[in-house]
């Protein structure tokens, strides 16, 4: 049988560990939420940029249909397509980088939850004298 030995210093240390673990969990959750918000904003901005590109190129297409194609018009169309491709490449690379950060933030948050559970368990043990 184990002997009950309630040590106030051990309880105080365990309470401090719980408080620290709670603050770490809160910080990692906040970081995770911020990154999720950044991901949503990135998608919204990309969608808006694609819409703007579509509106601009649609007007060019209507002009070409009505008046025919000229070399300068073809050049503008090619430049527009180059800008769209660059826009998509930038979005893809930013999204990949953000996803890597999100994966790491999720991993850190999971670890912080485990540490918080362990700290709470240790506090209960200290309060019970085990």
C-alpha positions in Angstrom: 0.0 0.0 0.0 1.2 3.5 -0.7 1.4 5.9 2.1 -0.6 9.2 1.9 1.8 12.1 2.2 0.3 15.5 1.3 3.1 18.0 0.6 2.0 21.6 0.2 5.1 22.5 -1.8 4.4 19.6 -4.2 0.8 20.8 -4.6 2.0 24.4 -5.3 4.5 23.1 -7.9 1.8 21.0 -9.5 -0.6 24.0 -9.6 2.1 26.1 -11.2 2.7 23.4 -13.8 -1.0 23.3 -14.6 -1.1 27.1 -15.0 1.9 27.1 -17.3 0.4 24.2 -19.3 -2.9 26.1 -19.6 -1.1 29.2 -20.9 0.9 27.2 -23.4 -2.3 25.4 -24.6 -4.0 28.8 -25.0 -1.1 30.2 -26.9 -0.9 27.3 -29.3 -4.7 27.3 -29.9 -4.5 31.1 -30.6 -1.7 30.5 -33.1 -3.6 27.7 -34.7 -6.7 30.0 -35.0 -4.7 32.8 -36.4 -3.2 30.5 -39.1 -6.7 29.2 -40.0 -7.8 32.8 -40.4 -4.8 33.6 -42.6 -5.7 30.6 -44.7 -9.3 31.8 -45.1 -8.1 35.3 -46.0 -5.6 34.0 -48.5 -8.4 32.0 -50.2 -10.7 35.0 -50.3 -8.0 37.3 -51.7 -7.2 34.7 -54.4 -10.8 34.3 -55.3 -11.2 38.1 -55.6 -8.1 38.4 -57.7 -9.4 35.6 -60.0 -12.7 37.4 -60.3 -10.9 40.7 -61.1 -8.8 38.9 -63.7 -11.9 37.3 -65.2 -13.8 40.6 -65.4 -10.8 42.2 -67.1 -10.2 39.4 -69.6 -13.9 39.1 -70.3 -14.0 42.7 -71.4 -11.0 42.1 -73.7 -12.7 39.0 -75.1 -15.9 41.0 -75.9 -13.7 43.7 -77.6 -12.0 41.1 -79.7 -15.3 39.5 -80.7 -16.7 42.9 -81.7 -13.7 44.5 -83.4 -11.4 41.6 -84.2 -7.9 40.9 -82.9 -4.9 43.2 -83.3 -1.3 42.4 -82.4 -1.5 44.8 -79.4 -4.7 43.1 -78.2 -3.1 39.7 -78.5 -0.1 41.0 -76.5 -2.4 42.3 -73.8 -4.2 39.0 -73.7 -0.9 37.1 -73.3 0.2 39.5 -70.5 -3.1 39.0 -68.8 -2.6 35.2 -68.9 0.9 35.5 -67.6 -0.3 37.6 -64.7 -3.0 35.0 -64.0 -0.5 32.2 -64.0 1.8 34.1 -61.7 -1.2 34.9 -59.4 -2.0 31.2 -59.2 1.7 30.2 -58.6 2.0 32.7 -55.8 -1.3 31.5 -54.3 -0.2 27.8 -54.5 3.2 28.5 -52.9 1.7 30.7 -50.2 -0.9 28.0 -49.5 1.7 25.3 -49.2 3.8 27.3 -46.9 0.8 28.1 -44.7 -0.3 24.5 -44.7 3.2 23.5 -43.4 2.8 26.1 -40.6 -0.7 24.8 -39.8 0.5 21.2 -39.6 3.3 22.3 -37.2 0.8 24.4 -35.1 -1.6 21.5 -34.9 1.2 19.2 -33.7 2.3 21.7 -31.1 -1.3 22.2 -29.9 -1.7 18.4 -29.6 1.5 18.3 -27.5 0.3 21.1 -25.3 -3.0 19.4 -24.7 -1.1 16.2 -23.6 1.1 18.2 -21.3 -1.9 19.9 -19.8 -3.6 16.6 -19.1 -0.4 15.3 -17.5 0.0 18.4 -15.4 -3.6 18.1 -14.2 -3.1 14.4 -13.4 0.0 15.3 -11.4 -1.9 18.0 -9.5 -4.6 15.5 -8.5 -2.0 13.0 -7.4 -0.2 15.7 -5.3 -3.5 16.8 -3.7 -4.3 13.2 -2.8 -0.9 12.7 -1.4 0.2 9.9 -3.8 
